[in-house]
């Protein structure tokens, strides 16, 4: 998918916004110029954000009594969440390794939702640790907000032991990682020496100082001796979203600790598009919003009455 355009059905249209059901598999974060509107990660209660359930406008739409439900897309189990999208505002969806923009346009009585895969422009820079931290750190101003989201839709959290940034000393984390890795390497060799009788094990037995010296030197690592080339941010892309004067700027970051004071940083500039009705003339196919099919088997917390209430509201608003 590069771009999909939907014509929104009448029951899901209001004067200032529409309601849509947005699916995700494992995790999803949605932002606009006001900040994070939605965040959820399956099997985790560490952080949950859903501005939809706080917005009184939801009550004018069908299925607002079912703010989310479980469903399927082929063989994949999905979660569908209701969200309100206002006209002519970019909404950024980060989910399951995908980055998409949603944009709503109104043409008299017709309303269209554009969902497009966001393009990236890559450049690579070599940075010192100080420059790297300066580059990824939030600006300390009241006018600018900074948010960090991994491309899988999750958010770095202070109490997540796998999260390096922005809550941990990255250089220290790299040192600890290398020390732990070397200690495990030495332990593996010692186990091999005991369990095997071959050329390698005999060599280790005849030269005991070799592993002893390595083990003693781990505590005094010189990280400038060789290129380690260790990926950080859990070997994934970290998205930095900055909001200033109601404008969104997005950069993706893939960083590698090379050695010493050297970091190699791949920077993906991701432009946000403000679409116009004129651009819709180039679209070859426009889809019509389909009514949801909610399974009671997949949603034991719902009743047949919940679904019937929503369906009746759809029929009323179609008139």
C-alpha positions as CSV (number, residue, x, y, z in Angstrom):
1,X,0.0,0.0,0.0
2,X,1.3,3.4,-1.0
3,X,-2.0,5.3,-0.8
4,X,-5.6,4.2,-0.2
5,X,-8.6,6.6,-0.4
6,X,-11.9,5.8,1.3
7,X,-15.2,7.6,1.0
8,X,-16.7,7.8,4.5
9,X,-20.2,6.6,5.0
10,X,-22.8,9.2,6.2
11,X,-23.2,7.8,9.8
12,X,-19.6,8.3,10.5
13,X,-19.4,12.0,9.4
14,X,-19.9,15.1,11.6
15,X,-19.3,18.8,11.1
16,X,-15.8,18.8,12.4
17,X,-14.6,15.1,12.3
18,X,-15.2,11.6,11.3
19,X,-15.0,8.3,13.2
20,X,-12.9,5.4,11.8
21,X,-12.0,2.0,13.1
22,X,-8.2,1.5,12.9
23,X,-6.7,-2.0,13.2
24,X,-3.4,-3.1,14.6
25,X,-1.8,-6.5,15.5
26,X,0.8,-6.0,18.3
27,X,1.2,-2.3,19.1
28,X,0.1,1.1,17.8
29,X,0.7,4.7,18.5
30,X,-1.3,7.6,16.9
31,X,-0.2,11.2,17.0
32,X,-1.3,14.5,15.6
33,X,-0.3,18.2,16.2
34,X,-1.7,17.9,19.8
35,X,0.5,14.9,20.8
36,X,-0.2,11.3,21.4
37,X,-3.8,10.4,20.9
38,X,-3.6,6.6,21.2
39,X,-1.1,4.1,22.4
40,X,-1.5,0.4,23.2
41,X,0.8,-2.6,23.3
42,X,-0.7,-6.1,23.6
43,X,0.0,-8.0,26.8
44,X,1.3,-4.8,28.5
45,X,-0.3,-2.5,31.0
46,X,2.7,-0.2,31.4
47,X,1.2,2.5,29.2
48,X,-2.2,3.0,27.7
49,X,-3.5,6.2,26.1
50,X,-6.8,6.7,24.4
51,X,-8.1,10.2,24.0
52,X,-11.2,8.9,22.1
53,X,-12.9,7.7,25.3
54,X,-12.5,11.2,26.8
55,X,-14.0,12.9,23.8
56,X,-17.7,13.6,24.1
57,X,-18.0,13.9,20.3
58,X,-17.8,10.1,20.0
59,X,-21.4,9.7,21.3
60,X,-22.8,11.0,18.0
61,X,-21.4,8.0,16.1
62,X,-22.4,4.4,15.9
63,X,-20.2,1.9,17.7
64,X,-19.1,4.5,20.2
65,X,-20.5,2.0,22.8
66,X,-17.8,-0.4,21.5
67,X,-14.6,1.7,21.5
68,X,-12.5,-1.3,20.6
69,X,-13.0,-5.0,19.6
70,X,-11.1,-8.0,18.5
71,X,-11.2,-9.2,14.9
72,X,-9.4,-11.0,12.2
73,X,-7.6,-10.0,9.0
74,X,-7.1,-13.3,7.2
75,X,-5.4,-15.5,9.7
76,X,-4.1,-12.6,11.8
77,X,-5.8,-11.6,15.0
78,X,-6.3,-7.8,15.1
79,X,-7.5,-5.2,17.5
80,X,-9.8,-2.5,16.1
81,X,-10.0,0.8,17.9
82,X,-12.4,3.7,17.2
83,X,-10.7,7.1,16.6
84,X,-11.9,10.6,15.7
85,X,-10.1,12.4,12.9
86,X,-10.6,16.0,12.3
87,X,-10.6,17.6,8.8
88,X,-7.4,18.7,7.2
89,X,-5.1,17.6,10.0
90,X,-2.3,15.0,9.5
91,X,-2.6,11.9,11.8
92,X,0.5,9.7,12.1
93,X,0.0,6.0,12.7
94,X,2.9,3.9,13.8
95,X,2.1,0.2,14.0
96,X,3.7,-3.2,13.5
97,X,6.7,-1.8,11.6
98,X,4.6,0.6,9.4
99,X,4.4,4.3,9.3
100,X,1.4,5.8,7.7
101,X,-0.3,9.2,7.5
102,X,-4.1,9.6,7.7
103,X,-5.7,12.8,6.3
104,X,-9.4,13.7,6.0
105,X,-10.8,16.0,3.3
106,X,-14.3,17.3,2.9
107,X,-15.9,18.1,-0.4
108,X,-19.4,19.5,0.3
109,X,-21.3,16.4,1.5
110,X,-18.6,13.9,0.6
111,X,-15.8,13.1,3.0
112,X,-12.6,11.2,2.0
113,X,-10.0,9.6,4.2
114,X,-6.5,9.3,2.6
115,X,-4.2,6.7,4.2
116,X,-0.7,6.8,2.7
117,X,2.6,5.1,3.4
118,X,5.1,7.8,4.4
119,X,8.2,8.3,2.3
120,X,11.7,8.6,3.7
121,X,14.9,10.4,2.6
122,X,18.0,8.8,4.1
123,X,21.4,10.3,4.9
124,X,24.2,9.0,7.2
125,X,26.3,11.0,9.6
126,X,29.3,10.1,11.7
127,X,28.9,11.8,15.2
128,X,30.7,12.0,18.5
129,X,28.8,10.9,21.5
130,X,28.2,14.5,22.6
131,X,26.8,15.4,19.1
132,X,24.7,12.3,19.0
133,X,23.0,13.1,22.3
134,X,22.5,16.7,21.2
135,X,20.9,15.5,18.0
136,X,18.4,13.2,19.6
137,X,17.6,15.1,22.8
138,X,14.4,17.1,23.2
139,X,14.5,20.8,22.9
140,X,14.0,22.4,26.4
141,X,11.4,24.9,25.3
142,X,7.7,25.4,26.1
143,X,6.9,25.8,22.4
144,X,8.2,22.4,21.3
145,X,7.1,18.9,22.3
146,X,9.2,15.8,21.5
147,X,7.9,12.2,21.4
148,X,9.9,9.0,20.9
149,X,8.2,5.9,19.3
150,X,9.8,2.8,17.9
151,X,8.7,1.8,14.4
152,X,6.9,-1.3,15.8
153,X,4.5,1.1,17.6
154,X,6.0,0.8,21.1
155,X,7.2,3.7,23.3
156,X,10.5,3.7,25.3
157,X,9.7,3.5,29.0
158,X,11.8,4.3,32.0
159,X,11.2,0.9,33.7
160,X,11.8,-1.1,30.5
161,X,15.2,-2.9,30.9
162,X,15.5,-3.2,27.1
163,X,15.0,0.5,26.5
164,X,18.3,2.4,26.0
165,X,17.0,5.8,25.1
166,X,16.0,8.4,26.2
167,X,16.2,7.1,29.8
168,X,19.7,5.6,29.9
169,X,23.3,6.5,29.4
170,X,23.8,5.0,25.9
171,X,27.7,4.9,26.1
172,X,27.6,3.2,29.5
173,X,25.0,0.7,28.2
174,X,27.3,-0.2,25.3
175,X,30.2,-0.8,27.7
176,X,28.0,-3.0,29.9
177,X,26.7,-4.9,26.8
178,X,30.3,-5.6,25.6
179,X,31.5,-6.6,29.1
180,X,28.6,-9.0,29.4
181,X,29.2,-10.4,25.9
182,X,32.9,-11.0,26.6
183,X,32.2,-12.6,29.9
184,X,29.8,-15.0,28.2
185,X,32.4,-15.8,25.5
186,X,35.0,-16.7,28.2
187,X,32.5,-18.8,30.1
188,X,31.6,-20.7,26.8
189,X,35.3,-21.4,26.2
190,X,35.8,-22.7,29.7
191,X,32.8,-25.0,29.4
192,X,34.2,-26.2,26.0
193,X,37.5,-26.9,27.6
194,X,35.9,-29.2,30.2
195,X,33.5,-31.0,27.9
196,X,35.7,-31.6,24.9
197,X,39.0,-33.3,24.2
198,X,40.3,-31.9,20.9
199,X,42.9,-29.4,19.6
200,X,41.0,-26.3,20.9
201,X,40.4,-27.6,24.4
202,X,44.0,-28.9,24.7
203,X,45.3,-25.5,23.6
204,X,43.2,-23.7,26.3
205,X,44.4,-26.2,28.9
206,X,48.1,-25.6,27.9
207,X,47.7,-21.8,27.9
208,X,45.5,-21.1,31.0
209,X,46.8,-17.5,31.2
210,X,44.9,-16.7,27.9
211,X,41.4,-16.8,29.3
212,X,42.5,-15.6,32.8
213,X,44.0,-12.5,31.2
214,X,40.9,-11.8,29.1
215,X,38.7,-12.2,32.1
216,X,40.8,-9.8,34.3
217,X,40.9,-7.2,31.5
218,X,37.1,-7.1,31.0
219,X,36.8,-4.6,33.8
220,X,39.2,-2.1,32.1
221,X,37.8,-2.1,28.6
222,X,39.3,0.2,26.0
223,X,36.4,0.8,23.6
224,X,38.6,2.6,21.1
225,X,40.7,-0.4,20.1
226,X,38.4,-2.0,17.5
227,X,35.2,-1.3,15.6
228,X,32.4,-3.0,17.6
229,X,29.5,-1.9,15.3
230,X,26.7,-2.5,17.7
231,X,23.2,-1.4,16.8
232,X,21.3,0.5,19.5
233,X,17.6,1.2,20.1
234,X,17.0,-2.6,20.2
235,X,18.3,-2.8,16.6
236,X,15.3,-1.0,15.3
237,X,14.3,2.4,14.0
238,X,13.5,5.1,16.6
239,X,11.1,7.8,15.4
240,X,11.6,11.3,16.8
241,X,8.4,13.4,16.4
242,X,8.7,17.1,17.2
243,X,5.7,19.4,17.4
244,X,6.1,23.1,17.2
245,X,3.6,25.8,16.2
246,X,1.1,23.1,15.3
247,X,3.6,21.6,12.8
248,X,4.8,18.0,12.9
249,X,8.4,17.0,11.9
250,X,9.4,13.4,11.9
251,X,12.9,11.7,11.7
252,X,13.7,8.1,11.9
253,X,17.0,7.1,13.6
254,X,19.1,4.0,13.2
255,X,22.3,4.3,15.2
256,X,25.4,2.1,15.5
257,X,28.1,2.4,18.2
258,X,31.3,2.0,16.2
259,X,34.0,2.5,18.9
260,X,35.3,4.9,21.5
261,X,33.5,8.2,20.8
262,X,32.2,7.4,17.4
263,X,28.6,6.7,16.4
264,X,27.3,6.1,12.9
265,X,23.8,7.5,12.5
266,X,21.3,6.8,9.7
267,X,18.8,9.7,9.6
268,X,15.5,9.3,7.8
269,X,13.7,12.6,7.1
270,X,10.0,11.8,6.8
271,X,7.9,14.6,5.3
272,X,4.3,15.1,6.4
273,X,1.8,15.9,3.6
274,X,-1.1,18.2,3.7
275,X,-3.4,16.9,0.9
276,X,-5.8,18.9,-1.2
277,X,-9.0,17.9,-3.1
278,X,-7.1,18.5,-6.3
279,X,-4.9,15.6,-5.5
280,X,-7.9,13.2,-5.3
281,X,-8.4,13.6,-9.0
282,X,-5.3,11.4,-9.6
283,X,-6.7,8.5,-7.5
284,X,-7.8,5.6,-9.7
285,X,-9.9,3.9,-7.1
286,X,-11.9,5.1,-4.1
287,X,-13.1,2.5,-1.6
288,X,-16.4,2.8,0.3
289,X,-16.3,2.4,4.1
290,X,-17.6,-1.1,5.1
291,X,-19.7,-1.8,8.1
292,X,-17.8,-3.8,10.8
293,X,-18.6,-7.4,11.5
294,X,-18.0,-7.9,15.2
295,X,-17.7,-11.6,16.4
296,X,-19.1,-12.4,19.8
297,X,-16.8,-15.4,19.9
298,X,-13.7,-13.1,19.7
299,X,-15.3,-10.5,22.1
300,X,-16.7,-12.3,25.1
301,X,-16.9,-9.0,26.9
302,X,-19.6,-7.8,24.4
303,X,-23.3,-8.8,24.2
304,X,-25.6,-9.1,21.2
305,X,-27.4,-6.1,22.5
306,X,-24.3,-4.0,22.3
307,X,-23.9,-4.8,18.6
308,X,-27.6,-4.3,17.9
309,X,-27.6,-0.9,19.5
310,X,-24.8,0.2,17.3
311,X,-26.4,-1.2,14.1
312,X,-29.7,0.5,14.9
313,X,-27.8,3.8,15.1
314,X,-26.2,3.2,11.7
315,X,-29.7,2.7,10.2
316,X,-31.0,5.8,11.8
317,X,-28.1,8.0,10.7
318,X,-28.3,6.8,7.1
319,X,-31.8,8.3,6.6
